[in-house]
Amino acid sequence: MFIVGSLLIVIVAAFFIFINSAPFGRNPTGERLSKILRSPNYQNGAFQNPEPTDIILKDVSYPKMMVDFFFNKPKSLKPLQVPTVHTDLKKLDSPVPAIVWFGHSSYLIKTRTANILVDPVLKGNVSPVSFFGKPFPGADAYPIEDLPSIDIVLLTHDHYDHLHYQSIQKLSSSVKYFVLHLELASI
């Protein structure tokens, strides 16, 4: 009984250490927390959409969604492999804004006056652990060193497939501005 209890304590302690590691960010404090609490969209302990937004279709239950997800997948759809064309991003020149998509959520908007990188997930897994969340096809075609100088990094939200901790760390010393919402500013 002592061994089981000790093992349980070790597992719980390891979980709390893991969940409080850097890739998970940290809770806002000080002035950042004050700004969040003063936001008109922050109510009942969370940010709220100004317009009602359903998270599931009307007349669909969670059990039905789970059954459909696990057992009723369409069999006729084959995964589409999108070809990757490697371009020298530092020499990319266009009279109009150019958009380079890196697969899934990441892309570069290159204009004559600014380079904007959106949701950079450029290497590694889309999860905090290496054994889960393999990269999306195309997301690893360009290392950060292949990017032109970045003026703005726009982070839309804090899901791992939009916010890759290691990519942000590598970019943090060279990017001029990060644009993100109040809660995300604590990364």
C-alpha positions in Angstrom: 0.0 0.0 0.0 2.9 2.3 0.8 4.5 1.7 -2.6 1.2 2.4 -4.4 0.7 5.6 -2.5 4.3 6.7 -3.1 4.0 6.0 -6.8 0.7 8.0 -7.0 2.4 11.0 -5.2 5.3 10.8 -7.7 3.0 10.7 -10.7 0.9 13.6 -9.4 4.1 15.7 -8.6 5.5 14.9 -12.1 2.2 16.0 -13.7 2.2 19.3 -11.9 5.9 19.9 -12.7 5.2 19.1 -16.4 2.1 21.3 -16.6 3.9 24.2 -15.1 6.8 24.0 -17.6 7.6 26.8 -20.0 5.7 25.5 -23.1 2.5 25.9 -21.2 3.0 29.6 -20.5 2.1 31.2 -17.2 -0.8 32.9 -15.7 -1.0 36.7 -16.1 0.0 38.8 -13.1 0.4 42.5 -12.3 -0.6 45.1 -14.9 -1.3 42.4 -17.5 -3.9 40.8 -15.2 -5.4 44.2 -14.4 -5.8 44.9 -18.1 -7.5 41.6 -18.6 -9.9 42.1 -15.7 -10.8 45.6 -17.0 -11.6 44.3 -20.5 -15.3 44.5 -21.4 -15.1 41.0 -23.0 -13.8 39.4 -19.8 -16.7 38.1 -17.8 -17.2 35.2 -15.4 -13.5 34.3 -15.4 -12.9 34.1 -19.1 -13.0 36.1 -22.3 -16.4 36.0 -24.0 -17.3 36.4 -27.7 -19.4 39.6 -28.2 -21.7 37.5 -30.4 -23.1 34.2 -29.3 -21.1 31.4 -31.0 -22.3 27.8 -30.9 -19.5 25.3 -30.5 -21.6 22.4 -31.9 -24.4 22.3 -34.4 -27.9 22.6 -33.1 -29.7 19.2 -32.6 -26.3 17.3 -32.4 -25.3 15.7 -29.1 -21.8 15.1 -27.8 -22.3 11.3 -27.7 -23.3 11.4 -31.4 -20.3 13.6 -32.3 -18.0 11.1 -30.5 -19.5 8.1 -32.3 -19.2 9.9 -35.6 -15.7 10.9 -34.9 -14.4 7.4 -33.9 -16.6 5.1 -36.0 -18.3 6.9 -38.9 -15.3 8.4 -40.7 -15.8 8.8 -44.5 -14.0 6.0 -46.2 -13.9 7.6 -49.7 -11.7 10.5 -48.8 -7.9 10.0 -49.3 -5.4 12.3 -47.6 -4.3 15.0 -50.0 -0.6 15.6 -50.2 0.0 19.3 -51.1 3.3 19.7 -52.9 5.9 21.9 -51.3 7.7 24.4 -53.5 10.8 25.7 -51.7 11.3 29.4 -52.4 14.1 31.7 -51.3 12.0 33.8 -48.9 14.7 36.4 -48.4 14.8 37.2 -52.1 11.0 37.0 -52.7 10.0 40.2 -54.4 6.5 41.2 -55.5 4.8 44.5 -56.4 1.8 43.2 -54.4 1.7 41.5 -51.1 2.7 37.8 -51.3 1.5 35.1 -49.0 3.6 31.9 -48.4 1.7 29.2 -46.6 3.7 26.8 -44.4 1.0 24.2 -43.9 -2.0 24.3 -41.6 -1.9 27.6 -39.7 1.4 29.2 -40.4 2.1 31.7 -43.1 4.2 34.7 -44.1 2.7 37.9 -45.5 5.5 39.7 -47.4 4.8 43.3 -48.5 7.1 46.0 -49.7 7.2 47.6 -46.2 6.7 44.7 -43.7 7.1 41.0 -43.2 4.3 39.5 -41.1 4.5 35.9 -39.8 1.2 34.4 -38.6 1.0 31.6 -36.0 4.6 30.3 -36.5 4.8 26.5 -36.1 7.9 25.9 -38.1 9.6 22.9 -36.6 8.7 20.1 -34.2 5.5 18.7 -32.9 2.2 20.5 -32.4 2.1 19.4 -28.8 4.2 19.9 -25.7 5.5 16.3 -26.0 7.5 14.7 -28.7 5.5 11.5 -29.0 2.2 13.2 -29.9 1.1 15.8 -32.5 3.3 15.2 -35.5 3.9 18.3 -37.6 1.5 19.1 -40.4 2.8 18.5 -43.9 4.6 21.5 -45.2 5.1 23.0 -41.7 8.7 21.9 -41.6 9.7 23.0 -45.1 11.4 26.2 -43.9 13.7 26.5 -40.8 13.5 29.9 -39.1 16.9 30.8 -40.6 15.3 30.8 -44.1 12.9 33.5 -43.1 13.5 37.2 -44.0 13.7 39.6 -41.2 10.3 39.6 -39.5 8.6 42.8 -38.5 5.5 41.4 -36.9 4.5 38.0 -35.5 0.7 37.7 -35.2 -0.4 35.0 -32.7 -4.1 34.3 -33.1 -4.6 32.0 -30.1 -2.7 29.6 -27.9 -3.4 26.1 -29.4 -0.2 24.2 -30.1 -1.0 24.0 -33.8 -0.9 27.9 -33.9 1.6 28.7 -31.2 4.8 26.7 -31.1 6.9 27.5 -28.1 10.2 26.7 -29.6 9.5 28.8 -32.7 8.5 31.8 -30.6 11.7 31.4 -28.5 13.9 31.4 -31.6 12.1 34.4 -33.1 11.8 36.4 -29.9 15.2 38.2 -30.2 14.9 39.3 -33.8 11.2 40.2 -34.3 10.3 43.8 -33.9 6.7 43.3 -32.7 4.5 40.5 -31.4 0.7 41.1 -31.8 -1.4 38.9 -29.6 -4.4 39.1 -27.2 -4.1 40.1 -23.6 -4.3 36.6 -22.1 -1.6 35.3 -24.4 0.9 38.0 -23.5 2.1 36.0 -20.6 4.0 33.4 -22.7 
